[in-house]
Amino acid sequence: MRATPHRIGHYSGNATRTLHSQRRGTLLIIVLVVVVLLTLAAANYSAWMTTELEATAIAASDVQARMLADSGADYVATLLANRGEVGSENLQHNPAMFLGVGVVDGDTPRTRGRFTIIAPVEQDESATRVRYGLMDESAKLNLNLLDKLDLEDEESRNLLLGLPGMTEEIADAIRDWIDADDTTRENGAESDYYESQSLGYGAKNGPLETIDELLLVRDVTPELLYGEDANRNGLLDPNENDGNASPPYDNADGVLQLGWIAYLTTVSREANLRADGTAKIDVNNGILSDLYDQLEEEFDEDVAKFIIAFRMSGPKDQPPSDTDTSATTASSSTEDQQKKQQQEFVGGLGNALASAALNPGGTVTRGG
């Protein structure tokens, strides 16, 4: 049999070209896959870097906001430390002093830094307004001084029982948390209780650093501590007046319940001396003639008369009114009564002062 090399060579060439084509096709697919993967990697990297850039900007803004808030705190601390230089400036509501205080200047509003000192309007039950000023912490109950008030155990407990929602068990637990010993009160809780819980921590047995620390005390909840004001802005927000529709759950009565934090503090202390070192006037002075003289010398005759009248007669409540007309009438009637009472008081005070002056052993006391 004769072979045909030419045809065999022809078939061999076709097979080689087919094999080369298949290899080129495979390489093309691999290249395409690699390109797609690199593109996806580049896109993911770009998205990741964009996210990191945004996170960095947010972190920087957060730091700036915190520093601005710290500037506000330092600003107020400086004012209070130099109270004598502030003079008679109104610290209760003073927009000129506390609204939009500039710290960082910039070409655009976004690059400027300011702080504002705000506080809720305590008399506004609807909690729809704020004032630009300070809150008087000395008017609150300082928990860290409970053991230093020289009170009986029941008296100390009763101070806490005046808070809305307070129970004897929580009151005793709070006092056990603060006192220096590990002796458990009748209804209280000490380290043995807390260490038996899942978190396993001990009682503080020392002064509180913040009111928020009360959340570590047995049975104290955010609802009791913060009330309905979950974000603690002092305003009645929509979610704080919608019942159980959204947290925090409230009674939808149009009144902002502020919780215990509105009545408690850890830092208040009222000094008996002024900034210049002189003693403050004791408005509870039992000798009213001395108190009158001190007030008249420090302020004026009207202030002295008002405070002495308050000491002798106490506050006078205005009668309730249903309409604007009745309110006007009641207001006018109340003013007339106050003028009459003041006239009667001045006459009585004059007689009392004269009697005290004529009688060396006599004094004008709270009882007259």
C-alpha positions in Angstrom: 0.0 0.0 0.0 1.3 3.5 -0.9 1.3 6.2 1.7 0.2 9.7 0.9 2.5 12.0 3.0 1.1 15.1 1.5 -2.4 14.5 2.7 -1.1 13.4 6.1 0.8 16.6 6.4 -2.3 18.5 5.4 -4.4 17.0 8.1 -1.6 17.5 10.7 -1.5 21.3 9.9 -5.2 21.7 10.4 -5.0 20.0 13.8 -2.2 22.2 14.8 -4.0 25.4 13.8 -7.1 24.2 15.7 -5.1 23.5 18.8 -3.5 26.9 18.6 -6.9 28.6 18.2 -8.3 26.7 21.3 -5.3 27.9 23.3 -5.7 31.5 22.2 -9.4 31.3 23.1 -8.6 29.9 26.6 -6.0 32.7 27.2 -8.6 35.3 26.1 -11.1 34.0 28.6 -8.5 34.0 31.3 -7.5 37.5 30.5 -11.1 38.7 30.5 -11.6 37.0 33.9 -8.5 38.7 35.3 -9.6 42.1 33.9 -13.0 41.6 35.5 -11.5 40.6 38.8 -9.1 43.6 38.8 -11.9 45.9 37.9 -14.0 44.6 40.8 -11.0 44.9 43.1 -10.4 48.4 42.0 -14.1 49.3 42.4 -14.2 47.8 45.9 -11.0 49.5 46.9 -12.3 52.8 45.6 -15.6 52.3 47.6 -13.6 51.3 50.7 -11.4 54.3 50.5 -14.5 56.6 49.9 -16.1 55.1 53.0 -12.9 55.5 55.0 -12.7 59.1 53.9 -16.2 59.7 55.0 -15.6 58.0 58.3 -12.5 60.1 58.9 -14.5 63.3 58.1 -17.2 62.2 60.5 -14.7 61.3 63.2 -13.0 64.7 62.8 -16.4 66.4 63.0 -17.2 64.4 66.1 -13.9 65.5 67.7 -14.5 69.1 66.8 -18.1 68.9 68.2 -16.7 67.4 71.4 -14.0 70.1 71.7 -16.6 72.8 71.1 -18.8 71.3 73.9 -15.7 71.2 76.2 -15.1 74.9 75.3 -18.6 75.7 76.4 -18.1 73.9 79.7 -14.8 75.7 80.3 -16.4 79.0 79.4 -19.1 78.5 82.0 -16.5 77.3 84.6 -14.5 80.4 84.0 -17.6 82.6 84.4 -18.4 81.0 87.7 -14.8 81.1 89.0 -14.8 84.8 88.3 -18.3 85.6 89.5 -17.2 88.8 91.0 -16.1 90.1 87.6 -19.3 89.0 86.0 -21.2 91.3 88.4 -25.0 91.4 88.0 -25.1 89.6 84.6 -28.1 87.3 84.3 -27.0 83.7 84.2 -30.5 82.3 84.1 -31.4 83.6 80.6 -28.9 85.7 78.7 -28.7 85.1 74.9 -26.0 87.7 74.5 -23.8 85.7 76.8 -24.7 82.1 76.0 -26.2 82.0 72.4 -23.9 81.1 69.5 -20.6 81.9 71.2 -17.9 81.8 68.5 -14.8 79.6 69.0 -13.5 78.8 65.5 -13.8 81.4 62.7 -14.2 80.4 59.1 -15.1 81.6 55.6 -18.3 79.6 55.5 -20.9 78.5 58.2 -19.7 74.9 57.8 -16.1 75.8 58.8 -17.1 77.9 61.8 -17.4 76.6 65.3 -19.8 77.8 68.0 -21.4 76.6 71.2 -24.7 77.5 72.9 -25.6 77.0 76.5 -29.2 75.9 76.8 -31.4 74.7 79.5 -35.1 73.7 79.7 -37.7 76.2 80.9 -38.7 74.5 84.2 -42.1 76.2 84.4 -43.0 75.1 80.9 -44.7 71.7 81.3 -45.2 71.3 77.6 -41.4 71.5 77.2 -41.5 73.4 73.9 -39.1 76.1 74.8 -35.5 76.5 75.9 -33.6 79.3 77.6 -30.0 80.4 77.1 -28.5 80.1 80.5 -27.4 77.8 83.4 -29.2 75.4 85.6 -28.9 75.7 89.4 -27.4 72.4 90.5 -27.5 73.6 94.2 -31.3 73.3 94.1 -31.0 69.6 93.5 -30.4 66.7 95.9 -26.7 65.8 96.0 -26.6 62.1 96.5 -22.9 62.2 97.5 -23.9 64.2 100.6 -26.6 61.9 101.9 -24.3 60.3 104.4 -23.0 63.7 105.5 -26.3 65.4 106.3 -26.4 63.9 109.8 -29.9 62.4 109.2 -31.6 59.4 110.7 -31.8 56.4 108.4 -35.5 56.9 107.8 -35.1 60.7 107.1 -32.4 59.9 104.5 -34.7 57.3 102.8 -37.6 59.8 102.8 -35.5 62.3 100.9 -35.3 59.8 98.0 -38.9 58.6 98.4 -40.0 62.1 97.3 -38.8 61.2 93.7 -41.5 60.0 91.3 -41.5 56.2 91.0 -39.0 55.7 93.9 -39.5 52.7 96.1 -38.0 51.8 99.5 -36.1 49.0 97.8 -34.4 51.3 95.3 -33.8 54.0 97.9 -32.0 51.6 100.2 -30.1 50.1 97.2 -28.9 53.6 96.2 -27.7 54.4 99.7 -25.9 51.0 99.9 -24.2 51.7 96.6 -22.8 55.0 97.9 -22.0 54.3 101.5 -18.5 53.1 102.5 -19.5 49.8 104.1 -20.7 46.4 102.9 -23.6 46.2 105.4 -26.8 45.7 103.5 -29.8 47.8 104.6 -33.2 46.4 105.3 -34.3 46.6 101.6 -30.9 47.4 100.0 -28.2 45.6 98.0 -24.5 45.3 98.4 -21.6 43.7 96.6 -22.8 40.1 97.3 -25.9 40.8 95.3 -24.2 42.4 92.3 -21.4 39.8 92.2 -24.1 37.1 91.9 -25.5 38.6 88.7 -24.4 37.9 85.2 -22.1 40.9 84.9 -20.5 40.3 88.3 -19.4 43.7 89.6 -19.2 45.0 93.1 -21.0 47.9 94.7 -19.3 51.3 94.4 -19.1 52.0 98.1 -18.1 55.5 97.3 -19.3 58.8 95.8 -20.9 58.8 92.4 -19.0 60.4 89.6 -22.1 61.0 87.4 -25.8 60.5 87.9 -25.8 58.0 85.0 -23.9 55.6 87.3 -27.2 55.0 89.1 -28.1 52.6 86.2 -25.7 50.1 87.8 -27.9 50.1 90.9 -30.4 47.3 91.4 -33.8 48.0 89.8 -32.8 51.5 88.5 -33.9 51.7 84.8 -33.4 54.4 82.1 -37.1 55.1 82.3 -36.9 56.0 85.9 -33.6 58.0 85.5 -34.3 59.9 82.3 -38.2 59.8 82.3 -39.6 60.5 78.8 -36.7 62.7 77.8 -34.6 59.9 76.2 -32.2 62.2 74.3 -32.0 64.6 77.3 -32.6 67.7 75.2 -35.2 69.1 77.6 -37.8 69.3 74.8 -40.9 67.2 74.2 -40.1 65.5 70.9 -42.8 63.7 68.8 -41.5 60.2 69.8 -41.7 61.3 73.5 -45.4 62.1 73.2 -46.8 59.2 71.1 -47.7 56.6 73.7 -46.3 53.2 72.8 -45.9 53.9 69.1 -42.1 54.4 69.4 -39.5 54.4 72.2 -39.4 55.8 74.7 -42.8 54.6 75.8 -44.8 57.5 77.3 -48.3 58.4 78.4 -48.9 60.9 75.6 -50.2 63.5 78.0 -48.4 66.5 76.4 -46.2 66.9 79.5 -42.5 65.9 79.5 -41.6 63.7 82.5 -38.0 64.4 83.1 -37.2 61.6 85.5 -34.9 61.6 88.5 -32.0 63.3 86.7 -33.9 66.6 86.9 -33.8 66.4 90.7 -30.5 64.8 91.5 -26.8 65.8 91.2 -23.4 64.8 92.3 -21.5 68.1 92.2 -23.6 70.8 93.8 -22.2 72.7 96.8 -23.4 76.1 98.0 -20.6 78.0 99.7 -21.4 80.2 102.6 -18.9 82.8 101.5 -19.0 85.2 98.5 -16.2 85.4 95.9 -14.5 88.1 97.9 -14.5 85.9 101.1 -17.2 87.8 103.0 -20.1 85.9 104.5 -23.4 85.6 102.6 -26.6 86.9 104.1 -28.5 84.1 105.9 -32.1 84.6 104.9 -33.1 82.1 107.7 -31.6 84.4 110.3 -33.9 84.1 113.4 -33.4 87.8 114.2 -35.5 89.5 111.6 -34.4 93.0 112.6 -30.8 92.1 111.8 -31.8 90.4 108.6 -33.8 93.5 107.5 -30.7 95.7 108.1 -28.4 93.4 106.2 -30.8 93.2 103.2 -31.5 96.9 103.1 -27.7 97.7 103.2 -26.9 95.1 100.5 -29.9 95.7 98.2 -32.6 98.3 99.0 -35.6 98.8 101.1 -38.0 97.1 98.8 -36.0 93.9 98.7 -35.7 93.9 102.5 -39.4 94.4 102.9 -40.3 91.6 100.4 -38.0 89.0 102.0 -39.1 89.8 105.6 -42.7 89.7 104.5 -42.1 86.3 102.9 -40.4 85.1 106.1 -43.4 86.3 108.3 -46.3 85.4 106.0 -45.0 82.8 103.5 -45.9 82.7 99.8 -49.3 83.8 98.6 -50.9 81.7 95.9 -53.0 83.4 93.2 -56.5 82.2 92.8 -57.1 80.0 89.7 -58.7 81.7 86.6 -60.6 80.2 83.7 -60.7 83.1 81.3 -58.5 86.1 80.3 -61.1 88.4 81.9 -61.1 86.6 85.2 -57.3 86.4 85.1 -57.0 90.1 84.7 -59.5 90.7 87.6 -57.7 88.2 89.8 -54.4 89.8 89.0 -55.7 93.2 89.9 -57.3 91.9 93.1 -54.1 90.1 94.0 -52.0 93.3 93.5 -54.4 95.2 95.7 -54.1 92.6 98.4 -50.4 92.5 98.2 -50.2 96.3 98.5 -52.5 96.1 101.6 -50.4 93.3 103.1 -47.2 95.2 102.5 -48.6 98.4 104.1 -49.7 96.4 107.1 -46.4 94.6 107.3 -44.4 97.9 107.1 -46.4 99.3 110.0 -46.0 96.1 112.0 -42.3 95.9 111.2 -41.8 99.5 112.3 -43.5 98.8 115.6 -41.5 95.6 116.0 -38.2 97.3 115.2 -39.0 100.2 117.6 -39.9 97.7 120.3 -36.7 95.9 119.8 -34.7 99.2 120.0 -36.5 100.3 123.2 -36.2 96.9 124.8 -32.5 95.8 125.0 -33.5 92.2 125.5 -36.1 92.1 122.8 -35.6 90.6 119.3 -37.8 90.4 116.2 -38.0 86.7 115.5 -39.9 84.5 113.0 -42.7 84.3 115.5 -43.0 88.1 115.8 
